[in-house]
Amino acid sequence: MSDKPLRMVTCAWCETKVFIPGDLPPLGTVPCTKCGSPIMMPMRLRQFELRSVIASGGMGTVYRAWDTTLERLVAVKLMKKELLEDSAALESFYREARACARLNHTNIVHIYTFDEWEGQQYLVMELADRGSLDARIEKLHIIPELDVLDIGIKIASALDMALKYDLLHRDIKPGNILFNADHEPKLVDFGLARKVDAEQESSDMIWGTPFYVAPEKIKREPETFLSDMYSLGAALYHAMTGHVPFDAPTPEEVIIAQVNTPLTPPNLVVPEITQPTSDAMVRALAKSPADRFLSYDEFIMALEAARSLLLRQQSMSPNPPKPKPKGLTSWWKRS
């Protein structure tokens, strides 16, 4: 029998209690003996015990953590140490913390605290660890129209709240729409957010994937809330059709298509999509900002009207959709 110290931890994926080597360094991982998923050696950061990785990106890694003071699960985002000397990266990290902290909306992830510990910058926020809209599209290919409308209504409301505080998100995409344990969509990553009236620098890059970027941003024209609306419309289009609005072999060709290629209405891609939903998407994705909805309220009204009609149609169908089972399927847990 080995005399190496052991520590018992719970696998975040299959919830099995297993023993791991006690000398494993903090944040180090070993495979779960039951499901094979990585099990992480917890790390203490003030009162937060980091237990498992949720996601990793260019700015840092997000961990599922336990707040030992308030006894609740939270998400902790650690900034990459190599970015601490990057003033632009630091400003983006601060911007995300400040922007989210001032916004109190059910569908915007809540920020609890922003701090530093032994040179490590970190952000503590509400836990939304049931996968992203991007992961759901990848798994299911096509998201049910009713679900997409519900997500669209809630995220449009979140963007409207941000606009009331003169903030543009500027990076709306399926990967920035997460879900919590109650399947509530949460808008995250305000790292590129800026004030509505902030001067747009001529050197500003077109950040993020080109599939959801508004044409006016590509053409270096003034950016407004209508640019965020376009990006949300593009994300919803992708979710309900399984295809991005414009696709091409290279990013450069995608960008050209965003500006010049006519949009294929979603109900021509998936005939089952109702006409009001298709019409709402087409208007949100108009090439010219002036041809889009005049406000988020107007966009939300169109989505709600489409949702009501869809529900009536489903209730009159001889084979109405079966109610969704409660709880989460195994793949949601792993998302």
PAKOLGU-942388 format. One record per residue: x, y, z of N, C-alpha, C, CB in turn; residue in one letter. Coordinates in steps of 0.2 Angstrom, whole numbers, padded with zeros to 4 digits, always signed. Glycine has a CB too. Layout:
! residues N
XYZXYZXYZXYZa
...
! end
This chain:
! residues 335
+0004-0006+0000+0000+0000+0000+0004+0006+0000-0005+0000+0006m
+0003+0011-0004+0006+0017-0004+0006+0021+0002+0004+0021-0011s
+0011+0024+0004+0011+0029+0010+0011+0036+0008+0017+0027+0015d
+0009+0038+0002+0008+0044+0000+0002+0047+0003+0009+0045-0008k
+0002+0053+0005-0004+0056+0008-0010+0057+0002-0003+0063+0011p
-0016+0056+0004-0021+0056-0001-0026+0062+0002-0025+0050-0001l
-0030+0064-0003-0035+0069-0001-0042+0067-0005-0033+0076-0003r
-0047+0067-0001-0054+0065-0004-0057+0072-0007-0058+0062+0001m
-0059+0071-0014-0062+0077-0017-0068+0074-0021-0058+0081-0021v
-0073+0078-0023-0079+0076-0027-0078+0078-0034-0085+0079-0024t
-0078+0074-0038-0078+0075-0046-0084+0080-0047-0078+0068-0050c
-0082+0085-0051-0087+0090-0053-0091+0088-0058-0083+0097-0055a
-0089+0082-0062-0093+0080-0067-0098+0074-0066-0089+0078-0073w
-0096+0069-0062-0100+0063-0060-0102+0063-0053-0096+0057-0062c
-0099+0068-0049-0100+0069-0042-0098+0063-0038-0108+0070-0041e
-0094+0059-0040-0091+0054-0036-0085+0056-0032-0088+0048-0041t
-0085+0054-0025-0080+0056-0021-0074+0051-0022-0082+0055-0013k
-0068+0054-0024-0062+0050-0025-0056+0053-0021-0061+0050-0033v
-0051+0049-0021-0045+0051-0017-0040+0053-0023-0042+0045-0013f
-0037+0058-0022-0031+0060-0026-0025+0061-0022-0033+0067-0030i
-0019+0061-0025-0013+0062-0022-0013+0069-0018-0007+0062-0026p
-0011+0068-0012-0011+0074-0007-0005+0079-0009-0010+0072+0000g
+0000+0077-0013+0005+0081-0015+0004+0084-0022+0012+0077-0015d
-0002+0083-0024-0003+0086-0031-0003+0094-0030-0010+0084-0034l
+0000+0098-0034+0000+0105-0033-0007+0108-0034+0005+0108-0038p
-0008+0114-0031-0015+0117-0032-0016+0118-0039-0015+0124-0028p
-0022+0117-0042-0024+0118-0048-0022+0112-0053-0022+0124-0051l
-0018+0108-0050-0015+0102-0054-0021+0097-0055-0009+0098-0050g
-0021+0093-0060-0027+0088-0061-0024+0081-0062-0031+0090-0067t
-0029+0076-0060-0028+0069-0062-0035+0067-0064-0026+0065-0055v
-0035+0061-0068-0042+0059-0071-0046+0056-0065-0040+0054-0076p
-0052+0057-0066-0057+0054-0061-0057+0046-0062-0064+0057-0062c
-0057+0042-0057-0057+0035-0058-0063+0032-0060-0055+0032-0051t
-0069+0036-0060-0075+0033-0063-0077+0036-0070-0081+0035-0058k
-0076+0043-0071-0078+0045-0078-0073+0048-0082-0083+0051-0076c
-0067+0048-0079-0061+0050-0083-0060+0057-0084-0061+0047-0090g
-0065+0061-0081-0064+0069-0082-0059+0071-0077-0071+0072-0080s
-0056+0077-0078-0050+0080-0074-0053+0082-0067-0047+0085-0077p
-0050+0079-0062-0051+0082-0055-0045+0086-0053-0052+0075-0050i
-0047+0092-0050-0042+0097-0049-0041+0097-0041-0044+0104-0051m
-0034+0098-0040-0033+0099-0033-0035+0106-0031-0025+0099-0031m
-0040+0107-0026-0042+0114-0024-0037+0119-0022-0047+0113-0019p
-0038+0125-0024-0033+0130-0022-0037+0136-0018-0030+0133-0028m
-0034+0138-0012-0038+0143-0008-0036+0150-0011-0036+0142-0001r
-0041+0154-0012-0039+0161-0014-0044+0166-0009-0041+0163-0021l
-0040+0168-0004-0044+0171+0002-0049+0166+0004-0047+0178-0001r
-0056+0168+0004-0061+0164+0007-0064+0159+0001-0067+0168+0010q
-0061+0159-0005-0064+0156-0010-0059+0149-0012-0064+0160-0017f
-0063+0144-0012-0059+0137-0013-0061+0135-0020-0061+0132-0008e
-0056+0136-0025-0056+0134-0032-0056+0127-0033-0051+0138-0036l
-0062+0124-0036-0063+0117-0036-0062+0114-0043-0069+0115-0033r
-0064+0117-0048-0064+0114-0055-0064+0119-0060-0069+0109-0056s
-0062+0118-0066-0062+0123-0071-0068+0122-0075-0056+0121-0076v
-0071+0128-0076-0077+0129-0080-0075+0131-0087-0082+0135-0077i
-0071+0135-0088-0069+0137-0095-0063+0141-0095-0075+0142-0098a
-0059+0141-0101-0053+0145-0101-0053+0149-0108-0047+0140-0101s
-0051+0155-0107-0051+0160-0113-0044+0163-0114-0056+0164-0113g
-0044+0169-0118-0038+0172-0119-0036+0176-0113-0039+0177-0125g
-0041+0179-0109-0039+0183-0103-0037+0179-0097-0045+0188-0102m
-0040+0173-0096-0039+0169-0090-0044+0163-0090-0041+0173-0084g
-0044+0160-0084-0048+0154-0083-0053+0155-0078-0043+0148-0081t
-0059+0152-0079-0065+0153-0074-0065+0146-0071-0071+0155-0078v
-0066+0147-0064-0066+0141-0060-0073+0141-0056-0060+0141-0055y
-0075+0135-0055-0081+0134-0050-0078+0134-0043-0085+0127-0052r
-0080+0138-0039-0077+0139-0032-0082+0139-0027-0073+0145-0032a
-0080+0138-0021-0084+0138-0015-0082+0144-0010-0084+0131-0011w
-0087+0148-0009-0086+0154-0004-0087+0151+0003-0091+0160-0006d
-0082+0150+0006-0082+0147+0013-0085+0152+0018-0075+0146+0015t
-0085+0159+0017-0089+0163+0021-0096+0163+0021-0086+0170+0020t
-0099+0164+0014-0106+0164+0013-0109+0157+0012-0107+0169+0008l
-0104+0152+0011-0106+0145+0010-0111+0145+0004-0110+0143+0016e
-0108+0147-0002-0112+0146-0008-0107+0145-0014-0116+0153-0010r
-0109+0142-0019-0105+0141-0025-0104+0148-0029-0108+0135-0030l
-0099+0149-0032-0097+0155-0036-0093+0153-0042-0094+0161-0032v
-0092+0158-0046-0087+0157-0052-0081+0162-0050-0090+0158-0059a
-0075+0160-0051-0069+0164-0050-0065+0164-0056-0065+0162-0044v
-0064+0170-0059-0060+0171-0065-0054+0174-0063-0064+0176-0070k
-0048+0170-0065-0042+0172-0063-0038+0174-0070-0037+0166-0061l
-0036+0180-0069-0032+0183-0075-0026+0179-0076-0031+0190-0074m
-0024+0178-0082-0017+0175-0084-0012+0179-0081-0016+0174-0091k
-0007+0176-0078-0001+0180-0075+0003+0184-0080+0003+0175-0071k
+0003+0180-0086+0008+0183-0091+0005+0190-0094+0009+0178-0097e
-0002+0191-0092-0005+0197-0095-0005+0203-0090-0012+0196-0096l
-0002+0202-0084-0002+0207-0078+0002+0213-0080+0001+0204-0072l
+0007+0212-0085+0011+0218-0087+0008+0221-0094+0018+0216-0089e
+0002+0218-0096-0001+0221-0102-0006+0226-0100-0004+0215-0106d
-0005+0232-0101-0010+0237-0099-0017+0237-0102-0007+0244-0100s
-0017+0235-0109-0023+0234-0112-0027+0228-0109-0022+0233-0120a
-0024+0223-0108-0027+0217-0105-0030+0219-0098-0022+0211-0104a
-0026+0222-0094-0028+0224-0087-0034+0229-0088-0023+0228-0083l
-0034+0233-0092-0040+0238-0093-0046+0234-0095-0038+0243-0098e
-0045+0229-0099-0051+0225-0101-0054+0221-0095-0049+0220-0107s
-0049+0219-0091-0052+0215-0085-0055+0220-0081-0045+0212-0082f
-0053+0226-0079-0056+0231-0075-0063+0233-0078-0051+0237-0074y
-0063+0234-0085-0069+0236-0088-0074+0231-0087-0067+0237-0096r
-0073+0224-0088-0078+0219-0087-0081+0220-0080-0075+0212-0088e
-0076+0220-0075-0078+0221-0068-0083+0227-0066-0072+0221-0063a
-0081+0232-0069-0085+0239-0067-0091+0238-0071-0081+0245-0070r
-0091+0236-0077-0097+0236-0081-0103+0232-0078-0096+0234-0089a
-0101+0226-0077-0106+0221-0074-0108+0223-0067-0103+0214-0074c
-0103+0226-0063-0105+0228-0056-0111+0233-0056-0099+0230-0053a
-0111+0237-0061-0116+0242-0060-0123+0240-0063-0114+0248-0064r
-0123+0234-0066-0129+0232-0070-0133+0226-0066-0128+0229-0077l
-0139+0228-0063-0143+0223-0059-0148+0220-0064-0145+0226-0053n
-0147+0214-0067-0152+0211-0071-0152+0204-0071-0151+0214-0079h
-0157+0201-0071-0158+0193-0070-0153+0190-0075-0165+0191-0071t
-0153+0193-0081-0149+0189-0087-0143+0192-0088-0154+0190-0093n
-0140+0196-0084-0133+0198-0084-0129+0195-0078-0132+0206-0084i
-0124+0191-0079-0120+0188-0073-0118+0193-0068-0114+0184-0076v
-0120+0192-0062-0119+0196-0056-0111+0196-0054-0123+0195-0050h
-0108+0202-0053-0101+0202-0050-0102+0203-0043-0097+0208-0054i
-0098+0199-0039-0098+0199-0032-0092+0203-0029-0098+0192-0029y
-0086+0202-0032-0081+0206-0030-0075+0206-0035-0078+0203-0023t
-0071+0210-0034-0065+0211-0039-0059+0212-0034-0065+0216-0045f
-0054+0208-0034-0048+0209-0029-0042+0206-0032-0050+0205-0023d
-0037+0207-0028-0030+0204-0030-0027+0200-0024-0025+0210-0031e
-0024+0195-0025-0021+0191-0020-0014+0188-0022-0026+0185-0018w
-0009+0190-0018-0002+0188-0020-0001+0189-0027-0001+0181-0018e
-0003+0195-0030-0001+0197-0037-0006+0194-0042+0006+0195-0038g
-0011+0190-0039-0016+0187-0044-0022+0191-0044-0017+0180-0042q
-0024+0194-0050-0030+0197-0051-0036+0192-0052-0030+0202-0057q
-0041+0193-0049-0047+0189-0049-0054+0192-0049-0046+0183-0044y
-0059+0189-0052-0065+0192-0052-0070+0186-0049-0067+0194-0059l
-0074+0188-0044-0079+0183-0042-0086+0185-0044-0078+0183-0034v
-0089+0180-0047-0096+0181-0050-0101+0176-0049-0095+0183-0057m
-0107+0177-0051-0112+0172-0051-0110+0166-0055-0119+0175-0053e
-0112+0160-0052-0110+0154-0056-0116+0153-0061-0110+0148-0051l
-0113+0152-0067-0117+0150-0073-0113+0144-0077-0119+0156-0078a
-0114+0138-0074-0109+0133-0077-0113+0127-0080-0106+0130-0071d
-0119+0129-0083-0122+0123-0087-0121+0124-0094-0130+0124-0085r
-0116+0126-0096-0114+0127-0103-0116+0133-0107-0117+0121-0107g
-0114+0134-0113-0115+0141-0117-0120+0139-0122-0109+0144-0119s
-0123+0144-0125-0127+0143-0131-0123+0140-0137-0131+0150-0133l
-0117+0142-0137-0113+0139-0142-0112+0131-0141-0106+0142-0142d
-0111+0129-0135-0111+0122-0134-0117+0118-0135-0109+0121-0126a
-0123+0122-0134-0129+0119-0136-0130+0118-0143-0135+0123-0133r
-0128+0123-0147-0129+0123-0154-0124+0117-0157-0126+0129-0157i
-0118+0117-0154-0114+0111-0156-0116+0104-0155-0107+0112-0153e
-0120+0104-0149-0123+0097-0147-0129+0095-0151-0124+0097-0140k
-0134+0100-0151-0140+0099-0154-0141+0101-0161-0145+0102-0150l
-0136+0105-0164-0136+0108-0170-0142+0113-0171-0137+0102-0176h
-0148+0111-0170-0154+0116-0170-0157+0116-0164-0159+0114-0176i
-0158+0122-0161-0161+0124-0154-0169+0125-0156-0158+0130-0150i
-0173+0122-0152-0180+0123-0154-0182+0131-0154-0185+0120-0148p
-0186+0132-0159-0188+0139-0160-0191+0143-0153-0194+0140-0165e
-0195+0139-0149-0197+0142-0143-0192+0144-0138-0202+0138-0140l
-0187+0140-0138-0181+0141-0133-0177+0147-0136-0177+0135-0133d
-0176+0147-0142-0172+0153-0145-0176+0159-0144-0171+0152-0153v
-0182+0159-0145-0186+0166-0143-0186+0168-0136-0194+0165-0145l
-0186+0163-0132-0185+0164-0125-0179+0167-0123-0187+0158-0120d
-0173+0164-0126-0167+0167-0125-0166+0174-0128-0161+0162-0128i
-0169+0175-0134-0168+0181-0137-0172+0187-0133-0171+0181-0144g
-0178+0185-0130-0181+0190-0126-0177+0192-0120-0188+0188-0124i
-0174+0188-0117-0171+0189-0111-0164+0193-0112-0170+0182-0107k
-0161+0190-0117-0154+0194-0118-0155+0201-0121-0150+0190-0123i
-0160+0202-0125-0162+0208-0128-0164+0213-0122-0168+0208-0133a
-0167+0210-0117-0169+0214-0111-0163+0216-0107-0174+0210-0106s
-0158+0211-0107-0152+0213-0103-0148+0218-0107-0147+0206-0103a
-0148+0218-0113-0144+0223-0117-0148+0230-0117-0144+0221-0125l
-0154+0230-0116-0158+0236-0115-0156+0239-0108-0165+0235-0115d
-0155+0235-0103-0153+0237-0097-0146+0241-0097-0153+0232-0091m
-0141+0237-0101-0135+0240-0101-0135+0247-0105-0130+0235-0105a
-0139+0247-0110-0140+0253-0114-0143+0259-0110-0145+0252-0120l
-0147+0257-0105-0149+0262-0100-0144+0265-0096-0155+0260-0095k
-0138+0261-0095-0132+0264-0092-0127+0266-0097-0129+0258-0087y
-0129+0267-0103-0125+0270-0108-0119+0265-0110-0122+0277-0106d
-0120+0259-0110-0115+0254-0111-0117+0250-0117-0114+0249-0105l
-0112+0248-0122-0113+0244-0127-0109+0238-0125-0110+0247-0134l
-0111+0232-0127-0108+0226-0125-0102+0224-0130-0112+0220-0125h
-0103+0224-0136-0099+0224-0142-0096+0217-0143-0093+0229-0140r
-0098+0212-0140-0095+0205-0141-0101+0200-0140-0089+0204-0137d
-0107+0201-0143-0112+0197-0142-0111+0191-0147-0119+0200-0144i
-0111+0185-0144-0110+0179-0148-0113+0173-0144-0103+0177-0150k
-0114+0167-0147-0117+0161-0143-0112+0159-0137-0118+0155-0147p
-0106+0160-0138-0101+0159-0132-0101+0163-0126-0094+0158-0135g
-0104+0169-0127-0105+0174-0122-0112+0174-0119-0103+0181-0124n
-0116+0169-0120-0123+0167-0117-0122+0161-0113-0128+0168-0122i
-0122+0161-0107-0121+0155-0103-0128+0154-0099-0116+0156-0097l
-0128+0148-0096-0134+0145-0093-0132+0143-0086-0138+0140-0097f
-0137+0145-0081-0136+0143-0074-0140+0136-0073-0138+0148-0069n
-0140+0134-0067-0143+0128-0065-0151+0128-0067-0142+0126-0058a
-0154+0133-0067-0161+0134-0068-0162+0135-0076-0164+0140-0064d
-0157+0134-0080-0157+0135-0087-0158+0143-0089-0163+0131-0090h
-0157+0147-0085-0158+0154-0086-0152+0157-0090-0159+0158-0079e
-0153+0160-0096-0147+0163-0099-0144+0169-0096-0149+0165-0107p
-0138+0169-0096-0134+0175-0093-0129+0177-0098-0130+0172-0086k
-0129+0184-0099-0125+0187-0103-0118+0189-0099-0128+0194-0106l
-0113+0187-0102-0106+0187-0099-0101+0191-0103-0103+0181-0097v
-0095+0192-0101-0089+0195-0104-0091+0202-0107-0088+0191-0110d
-0090+0207-0102-0091+0214-0104-0084+0217-0105-0095+0218-0099f
-0079+0213-0107-0072+0215-0108-0071+0220-0113-0068+0209-0109g
-0075+0220-0118-0075+0225-0124-0080+0231-0123-0076+0221-0130l
-0084+0231-0118-0089+0236-0117-0086+0243-0117-0093+0234-0111a
-0090+0247-0119-0088+0254-0119-0094+0259-0118-0084+0256-0124r
-0093+0265-0117-0099+0270-0116-0102+0271-0123-0097+0276-0113k
-0108+0272-0124-0111+0274-0130-0108+0280-0134-0119+0275-0129v
-0107+0285-0130-0104+0291-0133-0096+0291-0133-0106+0297-0130d
-0093+0285-0132-0086+0285-0132-0083+0286-0139-0083+0279-0128a
-0078+0290-0140-0075+0291-0146-0072+0284-0149-0070+0296-0146e
-0074+0282-0155-0071+0276-0158-0065+0278-0161-0076+0273-0163q
-0060+0274-0159-0053+0275-0161-0052+0272-0168-0048+0272-0157e
-0049+0275-0173-0048+0273-0179-0044+0266-0180-0045+0278-0184s
-0040+0265-0174-0036+0259-0174-0040+0253-0171-0030+0261-0170s
-0046+0254-0169-0050+0249-0166-0050+0243-0170-0057+0251-0164d
-0048+0237-0168-0049+0231-0172-0056+0228-0171-0044+0226-0169m
-0057+0224-0176-0064+0220-0176-0063+0214-0172-0066+0219-0184i
-0065+0215-0166-0063+0209-0161-0068+0203-0162-0063+0212-0154w
-0066+0197-0160-0071+0192-0160-0072+0188-0167-0077+0194-0157g
-0076+0183-0167-0077+0180-0173-0081+0184-0178-0081+0173-0171t
-0080+0183-0184-0083+0188-0189-0090+0186-0190-0079+0188-0195p
-0093+0180-0188-0099+0177-0190-0105+0182-0187-0100+0170-0187f
-0103+0186-0182-0109+0189-0178-0107+0197-0178-0109+0187-0171y
-0103+0199-0182-0101+0206-0182-0105+0210-0187-0093+0207-0184v
-0108+0216-0184-0112+0220-0188-0109+0223-0194-0116+0226-0184a
-0112+0224-0200-0109+0227-0206-0106+0234-0205-0113+0228-0212p
-0109+0238-0201-0106+0245-0200-0099+0245-0196-0111+0249-0196e
-0098+0240-0192-0092+0239-0188-0087+0237-0193-0092+0234-0182k
-0088+0233-0198-0083+0231-0203-0082+0237-0207-0086+0225-0207i
-0086+0241-0209-0085+0247-0213-0082+0253-0209-0092+0249-0216k
-0081+0252-0202-0078+0257-0198-0083+0263-0197-0072+0259-0201r
-0089+0262-0198-0094+0267-0197-0096+0267-0189-0101+0265-0201e
-0100+0272-0187-0101+0273-0180-0105+0267-0177-0106+0279-0179p
-0103+0265-0171-0106+0259-0168-0111+0261-0163-0100+0255-0165e
-0117+0258-0163-0122+0260-0159-0125+0253-0156-0128+0264-0162t
-0131+0254-0152-0134+0248-0149-0137+0244-0154-0140+0250-0144f
-0138+0247-0160-0140+0243-0166-0135+0237-0168-0142+0247-0172l
-0129+0239-0167-0123+0234-0168-0124+0228-0164-0116+0237-0168s
-0125+0229-0157-0126+0224-0153-0133+0220-0155-0127+0226-0146d
-0138+0223-0157-0144+0220-0159-0143+0215-0165-0149+0225-0161m
-0139+0218-0170-0137+0214-0175-0134+0207-0173-0133+0217-0180y
-0129+0208-0169-0125+0202-0166-0129+0197-0163-0119+0204-0162s
-0134+0200-0159-0139+0195-0155-0143+0192-0160-0143+0199-0150l
-0146+0195-0165-0150+0192-0171-0146+0187-0174-0152+0197-0176g
-0139+0188-0175-0135+0183-0179-0134+0177-0174-0128+0186-0180a
-0133+0178-0168-0133+0172-0163-0139+0168-0163-0131+0175-0156a
-0145+0171-0163-0151+0168-0163-0153+0164-0169-0157+0173-0161l
-0151+0167-0175-0151+0164-0181-0147+0158-0181-0149+0169-0187y
-0141+0158-0179-0137+0152-0179-0140+0146-0175-0130+0154-0176h
-0143+0148-0169-0146+0144-0164-0152+0140-0167-0148+0147-0158a
-0156+0144-0171-0163+0141-0173-0162+0137-0180-0168+0146-0174m
-0157+0139-0184-0156+0136-0190-0150+0131-0190-0154+0141-0196t
-0145+0131-0186-0139+0127-0186-0134+0130-0190-0141+0120-0188g
-0135+0136-0193-0130+0139-0198-0129+0146-0196-0133+0138-0205h
-0123+0149-0197-0122+0156-0196-0125+0159-0202-0115+0157-0195v
-0127+0166-0201-0131+0169-0206-0127+0170-0213-0132+0176-0204p
-0120+0170-0212-0116+0171-0218-0109+0166-0216-0113+0178-0219f
-0108+0162-0221-0102+0157-0220-0098+0157-0226-0105+0150-0218d
-0092+0156-0226-0087+0156-0231-0081+0152-0229-0086+0163-0234a
-0077+0151-0234-0070+0147-0232-0066+0151-0228-0067+0145-0238p
-0065+0157-0228-0061+0161-0224-0064+0167-0220-0055+0164-0229t
-0061+0169-0215-0064+0175-0211-0065+0181-0216-0059+0176-0205p
-0060+0182-0220-0060+0188-0224-0067+0188-0229-0054+0189-0229e
-0068+0182-0231-0074+0181-0236-0081+0181-0232-0074+0174-0239e
-0080+0179-0225-0086+0180-0221-0088+0187-0220-0085+0176-0214v
-0082+0191-0219-0083+0198-0217-0086+0202-0224-0076+0202-0216i
-0084+0200-0229-0086+0203-0236-0094+0201-0236-0082+0200-0242i
-0095+0195-0235-0102+0192-0235-0107+0196-0230-0103+0185-0234a
-0104+0198-0224-0109+0202-0220-0111+0208-0223-0105+0203-0213q
-0106+0211-0227-0108+0218-0229-0112+0217-0236-0101+0222-0231v
-0110+0212-0240-0113+0212-0247-0118+0207-0249-0108+0212-0252n
-0118+0201-0245-0122+0196-0247-0129+0196-0244-0119+0189-0245t
-0135+0196-0248-0141+0196-0245-0142+0190-0240-0147+0196-0251p
-0146+0192-0235-0148+0186-0230-0153+0182-0232-0150+0190-0223l
-0152+0175-0231-0157+0170-0232-0161+0170-0226-0154+0163-0234t
-0168+0171-0227-0172+0171-0221-0172+0164-0218-0179+0173-0223p
-0172+0164-0211-0171+0158-0207-0177+0152-0209-0172+0159-0200p
-0183+0154-0211-0188+0149-0213-0187+0146-0220-0195+0152-0212n
-0182+0149-0224-0180+0146-0230-0174+0141-0229-0178+0151-0235l
-0171+0141-0223-0166+0137-0221-0169+0131-0217-0161+0140-0216v
-0174+0133-0212-0178+0128-0209-0185+0129-0209-0176+0127-0201v
-0189+0126-0214-0196+0128-0216-0200+0128-0210-0198+0123-0221p
-0199+0124-0204-0203+0124-0198-0203+0130-0194-0201+0118-0194e
-0198+0135-0195-0198+0141-0192-0204+0145-0194-0192+0145-0193i
-0208+0148-0189-0214+0152-0191-0212+0159-0194-0218+0153-0185t
-0216+0161-0198-0215+0167-0202-0214+0173-0197-0221+0169-0206q
-0217+0175-0192-0216+0180-0188-0209+0180-0185-0221+0181-0182p
-0206+0174-0183-0200+0173-0180-0195+0175-0186-0199+0166-0177t
-0196+0172-0192-0191+0173-0197-0191+0181-0199-0194+0169-0203s
-0197+0184-0199-0197+0191-0200-0193+0195-0195-0204+0194-0201d
-0194+0193-0189-0190+0197-0184-0183+0196-0185-0192+0194-0177a
-0180+0190-0186-0173+0189-0187-0171+0193-0193-0172+0182-0188m
-0174+0193-0199-0172+0197-0205-0172+0204-0203-0178+0196-0210v
-0176+0207-0199-0176+0214-0198-0170+0216-0193-0182+0217-0195r
-0169+0212-0188-0163+0213-0184-0157+0212-0187-0163+0208-0178a
-0156+0208-0193-0150+0207-0197-0150+0211-0203-0150+0200-0199l
-0154+0217-0203-0154+0221-0209-0147+0224-0210-0159+0227-0208a
-0144+0225-0216-0138+0228-0217-0137+0235-0214-0136+0228-0225k
-0142+0239-0215-0142+0246-0213-0145+0246-0206-0146+0250-0218s
-0141+0249-0201-0144+0250-0194-0151+0253-0194-0140+0254-0190p
-0152+0258-0199-0159+0261-0199-0164+0257-0201-0158+0267-0205a
-0163+0251-0204-0168+0246-0206-0170+0241-0200-0167+0243-0212d
-0166+0242-0195-0167+0237-0189-0173+0240-0185-0161+0236-0185r
-0174+0236-0179-0179+0239-0175-0177+0245-0172-0181+0233-0169f
-0181+0250-0170-0179+0256-0168-0177+0256-0160-0185+0261-0168l
-0179+0251-0157-0177+0250-0150-0177+0243-0148-0181+0254-0145s
-0174+0241-0142-0174+0234-0139-0182+0233-0138-0170+0233-0133y
-0185+0238-0135-0192+0236-0134-0196+0234-0140-0196+0243-0131d
-0195+0237-0145-0198+0235-0152-0196+0228-0154-0197+0240-0157e
-0189+0227-0153-0187+0220-0155-0190+0215-0150-0179+0220-0154f
-0190+0216-0144-0193+0211-0139-0201+0210-0140-0192+0214-0132i
-0204+0216-0142-0211+0215-0144-0212+0210-0150-0214+0222-0145m
-0208+0211-0155-0208+0206-0160-0207+0199-0159-0203+0209-0166a
-0202+0198-0154-0200+0191-0152-0206+0188-0148-0194+0191-0148l
-0209+0193-0143-0215+0190-0139-0221+0189-0143-0216+0195-0134e
-0222+0193-0149-0228+0191-0153-0227+0185-0157-0229+0197-0158a
-0221+0184-0159-0219+0177-0162-0220+0171-0158-0212+0178-0165a
-0218+0172-0152-0218+0167-0146-0225+0165-0145-0214+0169-0140r
-0230+0170-0144-0237+0169-0143-0240+0165-0149-0240+0176-0142s
-0238+0167-0155-0241+0164-0160-0239+0156-0161-0240+0167-0167l
-0233+0155-0159-0230+0149-0159-0233+0144-0154-0222+0149-0158l
-0234+0147-0148-0237+0143-0143-0245+0142-0145-0237+0147-0136l
-0248+0146-0148-0255+0145-0150-0255+0139-0155-0258+0151-0153r
-0250+0139-0160-0250+0134-0165-0248+0127-0162-0244+0136-0170q
-0244+0127-0157-0242+0121-0154-0248+0118-0150-0236+0122-0150q
-0252+0123-0147-0257+0120-0143-0263+0117-0147-0260+0126-0139s
-0263+0120-0154-0268+0117-0158-0266+0111-0162-0270+0123-0163m
-0259+0110-0162-0257+0104-0165-0259+0097-0163-0249+0104-0165s
-0261+0093-0167-0263+0086-0165-0258+0082-0161-0265+0082-0171p
-0251+0084-0162-0246+0081-0158-0242+0086-0155-0242+0077-0163n
-0244+0090-0150-0240+0095-0147-0234+0092-0144-0245+0098-0141p
-0229+0097-0144-0222+0094-0141-0223+0092-0134-0217+0100-0141p
-0219+0087-0132-0220+0084-0125-0216+0089-0120-0216+0077-0125k
-0219+0089-0114-0215+0094-0109-0208+0092-0108-0219+0094-0103p
-0204+0096-0107-0197+0095-0106-0196+0091-0099-0192+0101-0106k
-0192+0086-0098-0191+0083-0091-0188+0088-0087-0187+0077-0092p
-0189+0088-0080-0186+0092-0076-0178+0089-0075-0189+0092-0069k
-0174+0094-0072-0167+0092-0071-0163+0093-0077-0167+0085-0069g
-0157+0090-0077-0152+0091-0082-0150+0084-0085-0146+0095-0080l
-0149+0084-0092-0146+0078-0095-0139+0078-0093-0148+0078-0102t
-0136+0072-0094-0129+0072-0092-0124+0076-0096-0127+0064-0093s
-0126+0078-0102-0121+0082-0106-0121+0089-0104-0123+0081-0114w
-0127+0091-0101-0127+0098-0099-0123+0099-0093-0134+0100-0097w
-0122+0094-0089-0118+0094-0083-0111+0095-0085-0119+0088-0079k
-0109+0092-0091-0102+0092-0093-0100+0098-0097-0101+0085-0097r
-0106+0102-0099-0104+0107-0104-0100+0113-0100-0111+0111-0106s
! end
